Amino acid sequence: MVKKWRSRRLDRLGSSIFAEVIAWKNEAAERGLDVISLDIGTPACPPSEEVRSALSEACLVPGHYQYPGTHGSPRFREAAARWIRRRFGVELDPNREVLSLMGTQDGLGHLALAVTDPGDSALLPDPGYPVYQAGLAVAGVETVPLPLLEENGYLPDFDAVPEEAWSKIKFMLLNYPSNPLSAVADRAFFERAVAVARRRGVLLVHDNAYSEMAFDGFRPPSVLEVPGAIEVAVEFHSMSKSFHMAGSRIGFAVGNPDVLGTLRALKENLDFGVFLAVQEAAAVALERDIENPQPASAIYERRRDLFVNALRAEGWDVPLPRATMFAWTPVPAGWTSRGFARRLLEAEGVAVVPGNAFGERGEGYVRIAVVEPEERLLEAARRIGRFLRENGPVPG
Ligand SMILES: Cc1ncc(COP(=O)(O)O)c(C=O)c1O
């Protein structure tokens, strides 16, 4: 049935698979199953006590109830610039090269509206995080998929982009460490990507939401570490993953001042910025991290080891994630992504996301988020093991 009050644009938004997984979970819970939710990537713990106190004190300041403005408070932008300098060795002008956001979701979702016109296209990772596609759909921009294949370490082959596509491409989006792939990229990769952006005259947009969540000593770089990258690149940083602030919405963008100015100009017409009390708390989180870094990765690294080892002991040799809170793994032979996720949830109450929720190239995989406490992860691994034994062959 055609819905009168629903735009056609909405039909191009996101994948309905996430909604399906929620429906399957509800069904399973109604049948009395104890559901273990390894589908959505919510943070494992709250922000530090100091950050929560800063937030509660800032809530009592009468002046913080004025419209904050989309640029972001000077304290927050300066803290962000100092944090970027300490973490990546990159100097930024906090006035022109830092912009506050209501989470990276806000910036990534709105970017296409700010920098493209209908009929343009953009290069998006496939598989990739769904808001990239949603942003293009809202802006009426075509997607050119950038396939990320296991055999290439999930890094793109820029030469495989059809030559004729480049003239319409306004920006290309990269995301390392990657959701859902949990793949990482080093500085040499970003040097190549910046060179491609320059040669092709496109903007390079890097989503660095998981910069503080890599394992085995790997420190994900910023694209802005590449000399001259600021001429062609912007990068998005999240307070949600690095500082457990997913609910108190805040993030920031850094990089090319013209692009940030354009995004800010758009947002000035759509929103009035982030609650000043949240900006104060986020500034405290950044300042404390500058003095005494406490990487968010430790808790997830422990969980990753525990969970992957438990799955391997059950006979499923899932690849070891190098970063993020996600394991990305092929489904056992003979299953589709959707079929596997659905049956696993029906039979054992373990919720995972079918890989094709993130794009065509995700078919054949599932994403499992290690977002439950350790004993629940072990329980999930036991149930998955039972499911695999009762439902056919286990891969490699
Ligand atoms: C790759 C990626 N980018 C951006 C976001 C959005 O994060 P934020 O909470 O900063 O809006 C997420 C959230 O899961 C993500 O996985």
The ligand as a Tripos MOL2 file, in Angstrom:
@<TRIPOS>MOLECULE
LIG
   16    16     1     0     0
SMALL
NO_CHARGES

@<TRIPOS>ATOM
      1 C1         31.4300    3.5260   12.1510 C.3       1 LIG1
      2 C2         30.5260    4.3750   12.9790 C.ar      1 LIG1
      3 N1         30.4770    5.6860   12.7170 N.ar      1 LIG1
      4 C3         29.6810    6.4990   13.4230 C.ar      1 LIG1
      5 C4         28.8780    6.0210   14.4320 C.ar      1 LIG1
      6 C5         27.9740    6.9770   15.1630 C.3       1 LIG1
      7 O1         28.5300    7.3170   16.3810 O.3       1 LIG1
      8 P1         28.0620    8.5580   17.2420 P.3       1 LIG1
      9 O2         27.5230    8.0030   18.4940 O.co2     1 LIG1
     10 O3         29.3100    9.3820   17.4250 O.co2     1 LIG1
     11 O4         27.0400    9.3170   16.4660 O.co2     1 LIG1
     12 C6         28.8890    4.6680   14.7490 C.ar      1 LIG1
     13 C7         28.0170    4.1380   15.8130 C.2       1 LIG1
     14 O5         27.8750    2.9670   16.0240 O.2       1 LIG1
     15 C8         29.7360    3.8290   13.9960 C.ar      1 LIG1
     16 O6         29.7900    2.5140   14.2480 O.3       1 LIG1
@<TRIPOS>BOND
     1     1     2 1
     2     2     3 ar
     3     2    15 ar
     4     3     4 ar
     5     4     5 ar
     6     5     6 1
     7     5    12 ar
     8     6     7 1
     9     7     8 1
    10     8     9 2
    11     8    10 1
    12     8    11 1
    13    12    13 1
    14    12    15 ar
    15    13    14 2
    16    15    16 1
@<TRIPOS>SUBSTRUCTURE
     1 LIG1         1 GROUP 0 **** ****
